[in-house]
Amino acid sequence: MSNEEGHPVLNPSGATQAIEPPEGATAVGTGKGGVGKSTVAAHLAGESAAAGHRTLLICVTGQDDDDLGIKRYGRGVQPQGVTALDGEGLYRAIHDRVPLQPIREVRPNLDVLPGGPRVADIANVLMLRLMQEGPGVVLSLARSLAPIAPLYDRIIFDSAPEQDALEQLVLAAARTLIVPTRSDESSIKGMERISKNFKVVKQQVNPYLQMAGAFLYGSNPSATLMHSSVREDIRATLGEGTPILETIVGYREVPARNARKKGLLFGEYAEQLPNTASAYDVKVGRAKAEDVVPDTIIPLSKEMRSLTTEIFEHHRRVA
């Protein structure tokens, strides 16, 4: 939780009773938006499911990110009688103190609880309950997750940036944290928020929480001198012992944007390359510009797969 000034405040007088998170629960979080967090979380979940692991993706974010095409293309099976879209499912579980009901089979082996505008209202619920019940309310997500957690091999959290209450809600339910950043100063500074939330949640609510590492996203892989400087900034912010991943996913705006519009992961989009329309097809009116699959999706897909593999390896080491 946080006070009126936005600083993390859980329990000034001592720790509350912990709930042990599932061993496969990984949070992707940072203190600033626009650093690839939601994209990476979706790919972690998708790659995990494709490898045969029963996977749950929980999006605790007010943004209606739809990397998987759930809303735009109606993918997955909605819970009976209710909707989980737009953050409604997550809000209902927290507000009503009931088990999470995700959208099932968005991909084979992959269930998803999407984010959206309704998630913002969860912070108000938590603040009201904090006054009535004390700091244990930060375990609300962990409690709603616990009844269904045994159904899954891996659980991935997409954590809300710039929202202490929601960020702490995720960290209280996770086993490990992975932190993305870009190279700009505001992104590096944004990590200070997740660092503070990590420390207070680990100390007072979730002693099982571990830092799995940090990584640079959306950067030129050949800018090695700059990367060295960014790594120093990361360790200065998150701690000298913070593992820093080697894989860097380069900034390739066109294929990344096209894949998201189609509700496809990078690897899924790359599979469409053999059947792509050509620039000539567009010129003569046989196709639209978005029907042309850029060949830059190939390196983008490879880099993302390498990153997800490395993240899961770091989770395995520390969990």
Buried (B, 14 or more C-beta within 10 A) or exposed (E): BBEEEEEBBBBEEEEBEBBEBBBBBBBBBBBBBBBBBBBBBBBBBBBBBBBEBBBBBBBBBBBBBBBBBBBEEEBBEBBEEEBBBBBBBBBBBBBEEEBBBBBBBBBEBBBBBBBBEBBBBBBEBBBEBBEEEBBBBBBBBBBBBBEBBEEBBBBBBBBBBBBBBBBBBBBBBBBBBBBBBBBBEEBBBBBEBBBBBBBBBBEBBBEBBBBBBBBBBBBEBEBEEEBEEBBEBBBEBBEEEBBBBEBBBBBBEEBBEBBBEBBBBBBBBBBBBEEBBEEEBBEEEEBEEEBBBBEBBBBBBBBBBBBBEBBBEBBEEBB
